[in-house]
Amino acid sequence: MEQHVLNLIKLIHKEVDSLENFLKLLTEEEECLVNNSFDSLEESILKQEQALTQAKQLEKERIEITSWLFKGFKVDQKKASLTKLVQLLDSSYSSKLEELQKTLLDLHRKVEVQREKNGELIKDSMGYIDRSIKFLMEPSPVSYLKDPSHNRGKARPPLVLDKVG
């Protein structure tokens, strides 16, 4: 069982590293959005997808290890959590796991905040694009009228008048 706990600790360290990397990529995404750097944005999104795939795999492995540990403690899987595991383990492991759990929760919170920020930036950008398209699609505010007092037979360019009201 001790080896499984040590493996779990190593795995959670990897998960923390993975989430820190994902958070860094989300911050880069924010910079790309602010600077309208679409090529860099596309690259950042690809890296995010890779980091997310890795984080999901690590989470899956963590769940497998914790499930095995809970079977050893004869604890119902429905009540399984890192908090419960911290309570069941020896203090030398429980303090380390508790620290890692707090780090994971903090990183999840930071990731969520950054994702919300990026979502707002994307929403604002889409609104700007939508307004720009609507502006470009509106009829021209300029009218072209022929001057009726002008001599017939001579070519004269039409007068340009701004539409008012």
MARZAVEX-265312 format. One line per 8 residues: number of its first residue (from 1); their letters; for each residue y, z, x of N, C-alpha, C, O, CB. Coordinates in pm, 1 decimal, always signed. Glycine has a CB too. Layout:
<atoms>
NUM = A = Y:Z:X:Y:Z:X:Y:Z:X:Y:Z:X:Y:Z:X; ...
</atoms>
This chain:
<atoms>
1 = MEQHVLNL = -119.7:+0.0:+82.9:+0.0:+0.0:+0.0:+125.6:+0.0:+87.0:+225.1:-64.1:+53.2:+0.1:+121.3:-94.1; +120.5:+71.5:+197.9:+236.8:+80.3:+286.2:+280.0:-58.5:+333.7:+399.3:-88.0:+340.3:+205.7:+170.3:+407.0; +183.3:-142.7:+366.5:+215.3:-278.0:+413.6:+284.4:-359.4:+303.5:+374.5:-438.6:+331.2:+86.9:-350.4:+460.5; +241.6:-339.1:+179.4:+305.8:-409.6:+67.7:+451.1:-364.0:+49.8:+539.0:-444.5:+19.0:+226.6:-386.5:-62.8; +474.5:-236.0:+69.3:+611.3:-184.4:+58.3:+697.5:-242.8:+169.9:+811.4:-283.0:+146.0:+612.5:-28.9:+64.3; +643.3:-247.5:+291.8:+717.7:-306.9:+403.5:+744.6:-455.7:+378.3:+853.1:-505.4:+408.3:+639.9:-288.7:+535.7; +646.1:-525.7:+323.5:+665.8:-667.0:+288.6:+774.0:-682.8:+181.7:+854.8:-775.5:+186.2:+533.7:-729.0:+239.2; +773.6:-591.1:+86.6:+874.7:-594.0:-18.7:+1014.3:-574.4:+40.4:+1108.3:-644.6:+2.9:+845.7:-485.7:-124.4
9 = IKLIHKEV = +1027.6:-480.8:+131.0:+1157.3:-455.3:+194.6:+1204.2:-579.4:+271.1:+1320.6:-618.0:+261.1:+1148.3:-333.5:+290.2; +1114.1:-641.5:+346.9:+1149.4:-764.1:+420.5:+1190.1:-874.7:+323.6:+1287.0:-947.2:+346.6:+1030.7:-811.3:+508.2; +1115.2:-885.8:+216.5:+1142.6:-989.2:+117.4:+1278.9:-968.2:+51.5:+1353.5:-1063.9:+31.1:+1032.6:-991.2:+11.3; +1310.7:-845.3:+18.9:+1440.6:-817.5:-43.7:+1553.5:-845.1:+55.2:+1660.8:-890.3:+15.1:+1447.3:-670.7:-93.7; +1530.8:-818.4:+184.1:+1630.9:-855.5:+285.4:+1655.6:-1006.5:+282.6:+1770.0:-1051.5:+288.8:+1584.5:-811.1:+427.3; +1547.6:-1084.0:+273.1:+1561.1:-1230.1:+265.3:+1635.8:-1270.3:+137.9:+1717.9:-1362.1:+138.7:+1421.7:-1297.9:+269.2; +1606.0:-1200.6:+30.1:+1672.4:-1229.3:-97.2:+1822.2:-1199.9:-87.3:+1904.4:-1275.3:-139.4:+1608.9:-1146.6:-211.3; +1856.6:-1091.2:-20.8:+1997.2:-1057.1:+1.2:+2064.5:-1167.5:+83.1:+2173.6:-1212.9:+48.7:+2010.3:-919.6:+73.3
17 = DSLENFLK = +1999.5:-1210.3:+191.2:+2055.0:-1318.2:+274.0:+2074.4:-1445.4:+191.7:+2175.9:-1513.9:+204.3:+1962.8:-1346.8:+394.5; +1977.4:-1475.3:+108.8:+1984.3:-1594.8:+25.0:+2100.9:-1586.3:-73.7:+2173.2:-1684.0:-92.5:+1852.2:-1614.3:-50.7; +2119.2:-1471.2:-136.2:+2230.1:-1454.1:-230.6:+2364.9:-1456.6:-159.8:+2462.4:-1509.2:-213.5:+2214.5:-1323.1:-307.4; +2370.8:-1399.9:-39.4:+2495.4:-1406.0:+37.8:+2530.4:-1550.9:+70.3:+2646.8:-1590.3:+62.8:+2483.2:-1323.2:+168.1; +2429.8:-1629.7:+106.1:+2450.9:-1771.5:+133.0:+2497.9:-1843.5:+6.5:+2589.4:-1925.7:+11.9:+2321.8:-1836.1:+186.7; +2435.8:-1812.8:-106.3:+2474.0:-1875.0:-232.7:+2618.0:-1839.1:-268.4:+2693.4:-1924.5:-315.2:+2378.5:-1831.7:-345.5; +2656.5:-1714.2:-246.8:+2793.5:-1670.8:-273.4:+2891.5:-1746.1:-183.6:+2998.8:-1787.0:-228.2:+2807.4:-1518.6:-252.3; +2854.1:-1763.8:-57.5:+2938.1:-1840.0:+36.1:+2955.4:-1983.8:-13.7:+3065.2:-2039.2:-8.1:+2876.0:-1839.4:+178.8
25 = LLTEEEEC = +2847.8:-2042.9:-61.8:+2854.2:-2179.6:-114.2:+2940.9:-2187.7:-239.9:+3011.8:-2286.3:-259.9:+2713.4:-2231.1:-144.8; +2935.5:-2085.6:-323.7:+3021.9:-2082.8:-442.1:+3168.9:-2072.5:-402.5:+3255.1:-2132.2:-466.9:+2983.7:-1965.4:-533.6; +3197.3:-1997.2:-297.1:+3334.1:-1985.8:-247.1:+3380.6:-2120.4:-191.6:+3495.3:-2160.2:-211.9:+3343.7:-1875.8:-138.4; +3291.0:-2190.3:-121.4:+3323.2:-2324.7:-72.1:+3349.6:-2419.2:-189.0:+3438.8:-2503.8:-182.3:+3208.5:-2379.4:+16.0; +3271.8:-2404.2:-295.6:+3292.0:-2487.0:-414.6:+3432.2:-2463.9:-470.9:+3499.7:-2558.9:-510.5:+3184.5:-2456.0:-522.1; +3475.6:-2338.9:-474.4:+3610.0:-2307.5:-523.4:+3714.8:-2379.4:-438.8:+3808.7:-2438.2:-492.5:+3634.6:-2154.6:-521.4; +3698.9:-2374.7:-306.5:+3793.2:-2442.4:-217.2:+3794.8:-2592.9:-243.9:+3901.1:-2654.9:-245.3:+3757.1:-2415.1:-69.9; +3677.7:-2650.9:-265.0:+3668.5:-2794.9:-294.5:+3740.0:-2827.7:-425.1:+3809.4:-2929.0:-434.4:+3520.6:-2839.7:-302.6
33 = LVNNSFDS = +3723.4:-2742.6:-525.6:+3788.0:-2765.8:-654.3:+3939.3:-2755.0:-642.3:+4012.4:-2836.5:-698.6:+3736.3:-2666.6:-758.4; +3986.0:-2655.9:-569.9:+4129.8:-2635.6:-553.2:+4192.1:-2751.4:-474.7:+4302.8:-2795.5:-505.4:+4157.3:-2501.8:-481.9; +4120.1:-2799.8:-373.5:+4172.3:-2906.1:-286.4:+4136.8:-3046.6:-334.7:+4168.2:-3144.7:-267.4:+4119.9:-2887.3:-146.1; +4071.9:-3057.1:-450.3:+4028.1:-3186.9:-504.1:+3945.6:-3266.2:-403.9:+3959.8:-3388.0:-393.3:+4148.4:-3269.2:-546.6; +3860.7:-3197.8:-331.6:+3774.4:-3260.6:-232.0:+3638.2:-3287.7:-295.5:+3545.8:-3207.2:-283.9:+3760.1:-3170.6:-104.9; +3627.4:-3401.7:-362.3:+3508.7:-3429.8:-442.5:+3385.1:-3460.3:-358.8:+3273.6:-3428.6:-400.2:+3536.0:-3545.0:-534.1; +3403.0:-3521.3:-241.6:+3287.3:-3545.9:-154.8:+3228.5:-3413.9:-106.1:+3106.9:-3395.0:-106.1:+3327.1:-3634.4:-34.3; +3316.3:-3323.2:-64.8:+3270.8:-3191.5:-19.9:+3210.5:-3112.5:-135.5:+3115.8:-3036.1:-116.8:+3386.8:-3113.0:+42.7
41 = LEESILKQ = +3265.6:-3131.4:-254.1:+3214.0:-3062.9:-373.2:+3070.3:-3106.3:-401.2:+2984.1:-3023.2:-429.6:+3303.8:-3091.8:-496.0; +3045.6:-3234.7:-393.3:+2910.7:-3286.2:-417.2:+2812.3:-3228.9:-315.0:+2700.8:-3190.2:-350.1:+2909.9:-3440.4:-411.4; +2854.0:-3224.0:-189.5:+2769.2:-3167.7:-83.1:+2742.5:-3019.5:-108.1:+2630.4:-2971.7:-90.5:+2835.6:-3186.9:+55.4; +2846.2:-2947.9:-149.1:+2832.1:-2804.9:-177.1:+2735.1:-2780.4:-292.3:+2655.1:-2687.0:-287.6:+2968.6:-2743.2:-209.4; +2742.1:-2862.9:-394.1:+2653.1:-2846.7:-509.6:+2507.7:-2869.9:-469.7:+2418.5:-2798.7:-515.8:+2693.0:-2943.5:-622.7; +2483.4:-2968.8:-384.6:+2347.0:-2993.1:-336.1:+2294.7:-2872.6:-258.0:+2179.3:-2832.7:-274.3:+2342.8:-3119.3:-247.7; +2379.5:-2815.4:-173.8:+2339.5:-2697.1:-96.9:+2313.7:-2578.6:-189.8:+2222.3:-2499.5:-166.5:+2447.8:-2660.9:+6.8; +2395.1:-2566.8:-295.2:+2375.7:-2458.7:-391.9:+2240.2:-2470.9:-460.7:+2170.3:-2371.5:-480.3:+2488.2:-2459.2:-496.4
49 = EQALTQAK = +2204.3:-2592.6:-496.9:+2075.1:-2614.2:-562.2:+1960.1:-2572.5:-471.2:+1862.8:-2512.5:-516.7:+2059.4:-2761.5:-602.6; +1971.7:-2604.4:-342.4:+1868.1:-2565.1:-246.5:+1862.3:-2413.3:-232.7:+1754.2:-2354.4:-232.0:+1894.0:-2629.9:-109.3; +1979.2:-2350.7:-221.6:+1984.6:-2204.8:-207.3:+1929.7:-2135.8:-331.6:+1861.0:-2034.1:-321.9:+2128.8:-2158.6:-180.7; +1960.3:-2191.1:-447.1:+1911.9:-2133.1:-572.1:+1760.5:-2145.1:-583.7:+1694.1:-2052.7:-630.7:+1979.1:-2200.7:-691.4; +1706.5:-2257.2:-541.5:+1561.0:-2275.8:-541.2:+1494.9:-2172.6:-450.7:+1392.9:-2113.7:-486.4:+1524.1:-2418.9:-495.3; +1553.8:-2151.3:-333.3:+1500.2:-2052.0:-239.9:+1508.5:-1911.5:-300.3:+1412.8:-1834.6:-291.6:+1576.8:-2057.3:-105.4; +1621.5:-1878.1:-360.9:+1638.6:-1745.4:-420.7:+1537.6:-1722.0:-533.3:+1483.0:-1612.5:-546.6:+1781.9:-1729.0:-474.2; +1513.2:-1825.3:-614.0:+1415.1:-1812.2:-722.3:+1274.7:-1789.2:-666.7:+1197.9:-1710.2:-721.7:+1416.5:-1937.7:-811.5
57 = QLEKERIE = +1241.8:-1857.8:-558.6:+1110.3:-1840.1:-496.6:+1095.2:-1697.8:-442.5:+990.8:-1634.9:-459.4:+1089.6:-1943.1:-383.1; +1199.9:-1648.0:-377.7:+1196.2:-1511.4:-324.4:+1183.8:-1409.4:-437.4:+1110.4:-1311.3:-425.7:+1322.4:-1482.7:-240.9; +1255.4:-1433.2:-545.5:+1247.3:-1342.9:-660.1:+1105.5:-1342.1:-717.9:+1052.6:-1236.9:-753.8:+1349.2:-1384.1:-768.7; +1045.4:-1459.8:-726.1:+908.3:-1470.3:-776.5:+812.9:-1389.8:-687.5:+727.1:-1317.4:-738.1:+863.9:-1619.0:-783.2; +827.6:-1402.2:-556.1:+743.2:-1327.3:-462.5:+766.6:-1177.4:-476.6:+672.4:-1098.5:-469.9:+770.5:-1371.6:-317.7; +893.1:-1138.1:-496.4:+924.8:-995.7:-513.6:+855.8:-941.0:-638.0:+801.3:-830.7:-635.8:+1078.0:-974.4:-523.4; +858.2:-1017.1:-744.9:+793.9:-973.4:-869.3:+643.4:-958.3:-849.5:+582.7:-864.7:-901.5:+822.8:-1073.3:-983.3; +583.7:-1050.1:-774.9:+439.6:-1041.1:-747.7:+406.0:-913.8:-669.6:+310.2:-843.8:-702.2:+392.0:-1165.2:-669.4
65 = ITSWLFKG = +484.7:-884.7:-567.2:+458.1:-764.8:-485.5:+479.1:-638.3:-568.2:+397.4:-546.4:-563.7:+549.5:-762.3:-360.2; +589.2:-634.0:-643.8:+614.4:-513.2:-723.5:+506.9:-495.3:-830.8:+467.6:-382.7:-861.4:+754.0:-520.0:-789.1; +459.8:-605.5:-887.3:+350.7:-595.6:-986.1:+226.5:-534.5:-922.7:+161.9:-447.8:-981.5:+317.1:-734.9:-1044.8; +193.7:-580.1:-802.8:+77.5:-526.3:-732.4:+96.4:-376.8:-705.8:+3.8:-297.8:-724.0:+54.3:-602.2:-599.7; +217.3:-338.5:-662.6:+244.5:-196.9:-634.5:+233.6:-112.8:-762.1:+178.3:-2.8:-759.0:+384.9:-180.5:-571.9; +285.6:-163.3:-873.0:+278.7:-87.8:-998.0:+135.6:-72.0:-1047.1:+101.0:+29.4:-1107.7:+362.3:-155.8:-1104.8; +52.9:-171.6:-1021.1:-88.9:-157.3:-1055.9:-150.0:-42.6:-976.4:-231.0:+34.0:-1028.4:-166.3:-289.2:-1029.1; -110.0:-31.6:-848.9:-158.9:+77.5:-764.8:-113.9:+213.7:-815.7:-186.8:+312.1:-803.2:-111.8:+58.3:-622.0
73 = FKVDQKKA = +5.9:+219.8:-873.0:+57.3:+345.0:-928.8:+15.5:+363.8:-1074.8:+48.2:+464.8:-1137.1:+209.5:+348.5:-917.9; -56.7:+266.2:-1128.0:-102.2:+269.7:-1267.5:+15.3:+285.2:-1365.2:+12.4:+366.7:-1457.4:-202.3:+384.8:-1287.4; +119.0:+203.3:-1340.7:+237.9:+203.4:-1426.5:+236.1:+75.5:-1510.2:+205.5:-32.6:-1459.9:+370.5:+213.8:-1341.4; +269.0:+89.5:-1637.3:+275.2:-25.1:-1728.3:+377.3:-126.7:-1675.5:+489.6:-90.6:-1640.2:+312.6:+20.8:-1873.0; +336.9:-253.4:-1670.6:+423.0:-359.8:-1617.8:+553.0:-374.0:-1697.3:+654.0:-419.4:-1643.5:+348.0:-492.6:-1618.2; +550.8:-335.9:-1823.4:+671.3:-345.0:-1906.1:+778.0:-245.9:-1860.4:+896.7:-265.7:-1886.2:+636.7:-320.2:-2052.8; +736.0:-140.5:-1793.3:+829.9:-39.4:-1744.9:+862.5:-59.0:-1597.2:+930.2:+23.8:-1536.2:+773.0:+100.4:-1767.4; +814.0:-168.7:-1540.5:+830.7:-194.4:-1397.3:+973.9:-237.2:-1365.6:+1030.2:-324.7:-1431.3:+731.9:-302.3:-1350.3
81 = SLTKLVQL = +1030.8:-174.2:-1264.5:+1162.7:-211.1:-1213.1:+1175.5:-152.3:-1072.9:+1098.3:-64.7:-1033.9:+1278.6:-159.8:-1307.6; +1272.6:-201.1:-998.7:+1293.9:-144.0:-865.3:+1333.8:+2.7:-875.2:+1295.8:+84.0:-790.8:+1401.9:-223.2:-789.1; +1410.0:+36.0:-978.0:+1450.6:+175.6:-996.8:+1327.6:+264.5:-1014.9:+1318.8:+372.5:-956.5:+1545.1:+189.1:-1118.9; +1234.5:+218.6:-1095.2:+1110.7:+294.8:-1118.3:+1030.1:+304.1:-989.3:+972.9:+409.0:-959.4:+1025.4:+229.2:-1230.2; +1025.1:+195.9:-912.9:+951.3:+195.5:-786.8:+1012.9:+293.7:-687.1:+941.2:+363.4:-615.4:+948.4:+53.9:-726.9; +1145.2:+298.8:-683.2:+1215.2:+393.3:-595.1:+1172.9:+536.0:-627.9:+1155.0:+618.2:-538.0:+1369.2:+378.1:-608.7; +1157.0:+565.2:-756.4:+1116.5:+699.5:-799.1:+973.7:+732.0:-756.3:+941.5:+847.9:-730.3:+1129.0:+712.6:-950.6; +888.8:+630.9:-748.8:+747.5:+653.3:-718.9:+715.7:+658.1:-570.0:+616.0:+718.4:-530.1:+665.9:+546.3:-782.7
89 = LDSSYSSK = +797.9:+596.3:-488.6:+767.4:+584.8:-345.8:+811.2:+706.6:-266.1:+892.8:+787.4:-310.5:+832.9:+461.8:-289.1; +754.9:+716.4:-148.4:+792.7:+818.1:-50.9:+940.7:+799.9:-16.9:+991.4:+687.7:-16.8:+703.7:+809.1:+77.7; +1008.7:+909.3:+11.5:+1153.7:+904.5:+34.8:+1193.4:+813.6:+151.2:+1302.7:+757.1:+149.9:+1205.4:+1043.9:+60.8; +1106.7:+798.5:+251.6:+1141.0:+711.9:+364.8:+1155.9:+566.2:+319.5:+1236.1:+492.1:+376.3:+1033.3:+722.6:+475.3; +1080.7:+525.0:+219.3:+1091.3:+389.2:+166.4:+1188.9:+382.0:+49.7:+1261.7:+284.0:+33.9:+954.3:+338.8:+122.7; +1189.1:+486.3:-30.9:+1270.3:+482.1:-152.2:+1419.2:+471.0:-121.3:+1491.9:+401.4:-192.2:+1244.5:+605.5:-236.3; +1465.6:+539.1:-16.1:+1608.4:+530.8:+16.1:+1646.8:+389.4:+60.0:+1753.4:+339.5:+24.2:+1644.4:+631.9:+126.3; +1559.2:+325.4:+137.8:+1586.3:+188.4:+182.4:+1584.3:+92.4:+63.3:+1671.2:+6.1:+51.1:+1482.7:+144.1:+288.8
97 = LEELQKTL = +1485.3:+108.0:-23.9:+1477.5:+22.0:-142.5:+1596.6:+43.2:-236.0:+1649.1:-52.0:-293.7:+1347.3:+48.3:-218.0; +1637.6:+167.0:-249.8:+1752.7:+196.6:-335.3:+1879.0:+129.7:-280.3:+1958.6:+73.9:-355.8:+1773.7:+349.3:-346.9; +1896.0:+136.1:-149.1:+2010.6:+71.5:-84.0:+2006.3:-80.5:-105.5:+2107.8:-142.5:-137.0:+2012.3:+104.4:+67.6; +1888.2:-138.7:-88.0:+1873.2:-283.1:-107.5:+1895.9:-322.3:-253.6:+1954.2:-426.8:-282.2:+1733.9:-328.6:-62.0; +1850.0:-238.8:-344.3:+1870.4:-266.1:-486.5:+2019.7:-268.2:-519.3:+2066.4:-356.3:-591.5:+1797.8:-160.5:-573.0; +2094.1:-171.7:-466.5:+2239.0:-167.7:-489.9:+2306.1:-292.0:-432.0:+2396.7:-348.8:-493.0:+2300.6:-40.2:-427.8; +2260.7:-333.6:-313.8:+2315.8:-454.0:-251.4:+2287.3:-576.7:-337.5:+2375.4:-660.1:-358.8:+2257.6:-473.4:-110.1; +2164.1:-587.5:-387.0:+2128.0:-700.0:-474.6:+2213.4:-701.9:-601.1:+2264.3:-806.8:-640.6:+1979.4:-692.7:-512.4
105 = LDLHRKVE = +2228.6:-587.2:-663.6:+2308.4:-579.6:-786.0:+2453.5:-616.5:-759.3:+2516.0:-686.3:-839.1:+2300.3:-439.5:-846.4; +2507.4:-569.6:-647.0:+2645.0:-601.8:-610.0:+2660.6:-752.2:-585.7:+2758.4:-813.1:-629.2:+2686.8:-522.7:-484.3; +2564.1:-810.6:-516.4:+2569.6:-955.0:-491.0:+2557.9:-1034.7:-620.5:+2627.9:-1134.4:-638.4:+2458.3:-996.2:-394.1; +2470.3:-991.9:-710.6:+2458.1:-1060.2:-839.9:+2590.8:-1054.8:-915.8:+2631.4:-1152.9:-978.2:+2345.1:-996.5:-924.9; +2657.6:-940.5:-910.0:+2787.1:-925.6:-977.3:+2890.6:-1019.4:-914.2:+2964.8:-1087.0:-985.4:+2836.2:-778.2:-970.0; +2895.2:-1023.2:-779.9:+2991.0:-1110.2:-710.6:+2963.5:-1257.6:-739.4:+3056.5:-1336.1:-757.6:+2986.2:-1084.8:-559.5; +2836.6:-1294.5:-743.4:+2799.6:-1433.1:-774.4:+2847.3:-1468.4:-915.1:+2902.7:-1576.0:-937.2:+2645.5:-1453.9:-762.1; +2825.8:-1378.5:-1009.1:+2867.1:-1404.5:-1147.1:+3018.9:-1420.2:-1157.5:+3067.4:-1509.3:-1227.1:+2819.4:-1291.2:-1239.2
113 = VQREKNGE = +3093.5:-1334.5:-1089.0:+3240.2:-1343.2:-1089.9:+3285.4:-1476.9:-1031.0:+3373.0:-1543.0:-1086.7:+3302.8:-1225.2:-1010.3; +3226.1:-1516.3:-919.0:+3264.2:-1641.8:-853.7:+3227.5:-1761.7:-941.1:+3303.4:-1858.2:-949.5:+3196.2:-1653.6:-716.0; +3112.4:-1755.6:-1005.3:+3071.9:-1865.6:-1095.0:+3169.4:-1878.2:-1211.7:+3203.2:-1989.2:-1252.9:+2927.9:-1842.8:-1148.3; +3214.4:-1765.2:-1264.8:+3311.9:-1768.4:-1374.2:+3443.4:-1829.2:-1327.1:+3504.0:-1909.5:-1398.1:+3335.8:-1626.6:-1429.8; +3488.2:-1790.8:-1206.0:+3611.1:-1848.4:-1149.8:+3598.0:-1999.2:-1135.6:+3687.1:-2074.4:-1175.2:+3643.4:-1785.1:-1013.1; +3486.7:-2042.5:-1079.0:+3464.8:-2185.4:-1059.3:+3456.4:-2258.2:-1193.3:+3506.4:-2369.8:-1207.6:+3337.0:-2209.1:-978.0; +3393.5:-2194.5:-1289.8:+3384.8:-2253.2:-1423.2:+3522.5:-2274.1:-1484.4:+3548.3:-2377.0:-1546.9:+3300.6:-2165.2:-1514.0; +3610.8:-2176.6:-1466.6:+3747.9:-2189.1:-1517.0:+3822.4:-2301.6:-1445.6:+3896.2:-2377.5:-1508.4:+3823.8:-2056.3:-1499.9
121 = LIKDSMGY = +3802.9:-2312.0:-1313.7:+3867.6:-2420.4:-1238.7:+3818.2:-2556.9:-1287.2:+3897.0:-2650.2:-1302.8:+3840.7:-2404.8:-1087.2; +3689.0:-2567.7:-1310.6:+3633.0:-2693.8:-1359.9:+3687.8:-2724.1:-1499.4:+3723.6:-2838.0:-1529.4:+3477.8:-2687.8:-1362.7; +3694.0:-2621.8:-1583.6:+3746.8:-2638.5:-1718.9:+3892.9:-2683.8:-1714.0:+3932.8:-2773.1:-1788.7:+3733.9:-2506.7:-1798.6; +3972.4:-2622.4:-1626.3:+4112.6:-2661.4:-1610.5:+4124.0:-2805.8:-1561.7:+4208.4:-2881.5:-1609.7:+4183.9:-2566.6:-1512.6; +4039.1:-2843.4:-1466.4:+4040.2:-2980.2:-1413.8:+4005.2:-3080.4:-1523.0:+4067.7:-3185.9:-1534.4:+3942.1:-2993.8:-1296.3; +3905.2:-3046.6:-1602.8:+3865.9:-3136.0:-1712.2:+3979.4:-3149.1:-1814.1:+4002.1:-3257.5:-1867.8:+3737.5:-3084.1:-1781.4; +4049.5:-3041.0:-1840.5:+4163.9:-3045.8:-1931.5:+4274.1:-3134.9:-1876.9:+4335.5:-3211.6:-1951.0:+4218.1:-2905.6:-1956.3; +4298.7:-3124.6:-1747.2:+4400.4:-3207.9:-1683.0:+4360.7:-3355.0:-1691.5:+4443.5:-3440.5:-1722.9:+4420.4:-3165.8:-1535.6
129 = IDRSIKFL = +4234.8:-3383.9:-1663.5:+4185.5:-3522.1:-1670.4:+4197.0:-3574.1:-1813.3:+4239.5:-3687.6:-1834.8:+4038.2:-3530.9:-1621.4; +4159.8:-3492.8:-1909.7:+4167.7:-3532.4:-2050.0:+4312.0:-3563.1:-2089.9:+4338.2:-3664.0:-2155.4:+4110.1:-3422.1:-2140.1; +4405.5:-3476.6:-2050.6:+4547.0:-3499.9:-2082.2:+4597.9:-3626.7:-2014.3:+4674.7:-3702.6:-2073.2:+4632.4:-3379.3:-2039.1; +4554.9:-3649.3:-1890.6:+4597.1:-3769.8:-1818.1:+4546.5:-3895.8:-1887.4:+4620.3:-3993.4:-1901.0:+4546.6:-3765.7:-1673.0; +4421.2:-3893.7:-1930.8:+4364.6:-4009.7:-2000.6:+4439.0:-4033.8:-2131.6:+4471.5:-4148.0:-2164.2:+4213.5:-3989.0:-2027.6; +4466.1:-3928.5:-2206.2:+4539.5:-3943.4:-2332.5:+4678.2:-4000.4:-2307.7:+4725.0:-4085.8:-2383.1:+4550.3:-3808.3:-2405.4; +4744.1:-3953.7:-2202.6:+4877.1:-4003.5:-2169.3:+4871.5:-4152.0:-2135.9:+4956.4:-4229.3:-2180.1:+4936.5:-3924.5:-2051.6; +4772.0:-4191.2:-2058.4:+4758.8:-4331.5:-2018.8:+4721.2:-4421.1:-2136.5:+4753.8:-4539.9:-2136.5:+4654.7:-4345.0:-1908.9
137 = MEPSPVSY = +4654.4:-4366.7:-2234.9:+4609.7:-4444.8:-2350.5:+4715.6:-4454.6:-2460.6:+4700.1:-4534.9:-2552.6:+4483.7:-4383.9:-2407.3; +4822.2:-4375.2:-2453.5:+4927.2:-4379.6:-2555.0:+5001.4:-4511.8:-2546.4:+5012.1:-4570.5:-2438.7:+5025.3:-4261.4:-2538.4; +5053.0:-4559.3:-2660.4:+5132.0:-4682.0:-2656.6:+5254.8:-4662.2:-2567.8:+5305.2:-4550.9:-2552.5:+5174.3:-4724.3:-2799.4; +5300.4:-4769.9:-2511.4:+5414.8:-4765.5:-2421.1:+5538.8:-4716.5:-2495.0:+5561.8:-4757.0:-2609.0:+5440.5:-4904.0:-2359.3; +5619.1:-4630.4:-2433.0:+5741.0:-4581.6:-2498.1:+5856.4:-4683.0:-2487.3:+5969.5:-4650.3:-2523.1:+5783.3:-4447.7:-2436.2; +5829.8:-4804.2:-2438.8:+5933.9:-4905.1:-2419.6:+5908.7:-5021.9:-2514.4:+5794.8:-5066.1:-2529.7:+5937.8:-4953.8:-2271.7; +6015.7:-5072.7:-2578.8:+6005.4:-5189.1:-2667.1:+6080.3:-5305.8:-2604.8:+6181.2:-5288.1:-2536.6:+6061.4:-5157.3:-2808.7; +6029.6:-5423.3:-2629.4:+6095.4:-5544.4:-2582.2:+6147.8:-5619.3:-2704.7:+6070.6:-5656.7:-2792.9:+5997.5:-5634.0:-2497.4
145 = LKDPSHNR = +6280.9:-5641.3:-2709.6:+6342.8:-5711.3:-2822.0:+6419.5:-5832.5:-2770.8:+6475.6:-5830.4:-2661.2:+6436.6:-5616.7:-2901.1; +6421.2:-5937.0:-2850.8:+6497.6:-6055.8:-2815.9:+6640.3:-6034.5:-2862.3:+6662.7:-5985.7:-2973.1:+6436.1:-6184.4:-2879.2; +6735.6:-6069.9:-2780.4:+6876.9:-6055.9:-2813.7:+6914.6:-6167.3:-2911.4:+6918.0:-6284.1:-2872.6:+6966.4:-6060.8:-2685.0; +6943.3:-6132.6:-3039.5:+6973.3:-6236.5:-3138.2:+7106.5:-6306.8:-3112.6:+7124.6:-6419.5:-3158.6:+6974.3:-6176.4:-3276.4; +7198.3:-6245.6:-3042.4:+7329.6:-6306.3:-3019.9:+7328.0:-6405.0:-2904.4:+7427.9:-6471.0:-2876.3:+7433.0:-6199.0:-2993.5; +7218.4:-6413.9:-2840.6:+7209.1:-6499.5:-2722.9:+7205.9:-6646.8:-2764.2:+7151.8:-6682.3:-2869.0:+7083.8:-6464.0:-2640.1; +7263.6:-6729.6:-2681.6:+7266.4:-6873.5:-2709.4:+7126.0:-6928.7:-2718.2:+7038.5:-6896.9:-2637.7:+7345.5:-6948.3:-2601.8; +7107.4:-7011.9:-2817.9:+6977.1:-7072.3:-2835.5:+6957.4:-7182.0:-2734.5:+7050.9:-7249.8:-2691.9:+6960.6:-7126.1:-2976.5
153 = GKARPPLV = +6833.8:-7196.5:-2698.4:+6800.7:-7303.2:-2606.0:+6795.9:-7258.4:-2461.8:+6733.5:-7325.3:-2379.5:+6898.0:-7413.2:-2620.0; +6859.7:-7147.6:-2428.2:+6856.0:-7097.5:-2291.5:+6751.8:-6986.8:-2283.2:+6744.3:-6899.8:-2370.0:+6996.0:-7046.0:-2246.3; +6673.0:-6991.6:-2179.0:+6571.3:-6887.6:-2159.6:+6637.6:-6762.8:-2105.6:+6711.1:-6766.6:-2006.9:+6458.9:-6935.5:-2063.7; +6610.7:-6654.9:-2170.9:+6665.8:-6526.2:-2126.2:+6555.7:-6422.1:-2141.3:+6485.6:-6420.9:-2242.5:+6795.2:-6485.6:-2208.6; +6539.4:-6334.5:-2042.0:+6436.5:-6230.9:-2055.5:+6470.6:-6135.3:-2169.2:+6588.2:-6110.5:-2195.9:+6420.8:-6152.9:-1923.8; +6370.0:-6082.1:-2235.5:+6397.4:-5988.3:-2344.8:+6464.0:-5861.5:-2293.0:+6446.1:-5822.3:-2177.7:+6267.9:-5952.9:-2418.5; +6540.3:-5799.1:-2379.8:+6604.1:-5672.6:-2345.6:+6501.6:-5560.2:-2354.5:+6410.0:-5564.1:-2436.7:+6724.6:-5644.4:-2438.8; +6518.2:-5462.5:-2270.8:+6429.2:-5347.1:-2272.6:+6504.7:-5230.1:-2333.1:+6611.8:-5192.8:-2285.2:+6377.0:-5312.6:-2129.5
161 = LDKVG = +6449.0:-5172.9:-2437.5:+6510.1:-5058.5:-2503.4:+6411.0:-4943.6:-2505.6:+6292.4:-4963.6:-2531.8:+6555.8:-5094.4:-2646.6; +6458.5:-4825.3:-2478.7:+6373.0:-4707.3:-2489.9:+6359.9:-4670.2:-2636.5:+6456.5:-4675.5:-2712.6:+6429.9:-4588.0:-2407.6; +6239.6:-4633.1:-2674.3:+6218.2:-4585.5:-2810.7:+6278.1:-4446.9:-2823.3:+6261.9:-4362.7:-2735.0:+6066.9:-4584.2:-2847.5; +6346.3:-4424.3:-2931.8:+6404.0:-4293.1:-2956.4:+6355.3:-4246.3:-3092.5:+6348.1:-4322.9:-3188.7:+6560.4:-4296.6:-2949.6; +6321.2:-4113.8:-3097.2:+6285.1:-4051.0:-3222.6:+6159.8:-4099.8:-3275.0:+6115.9:-4055.7:-3381.2:+6387.2:-4069.5:-3321.6
</atoms>
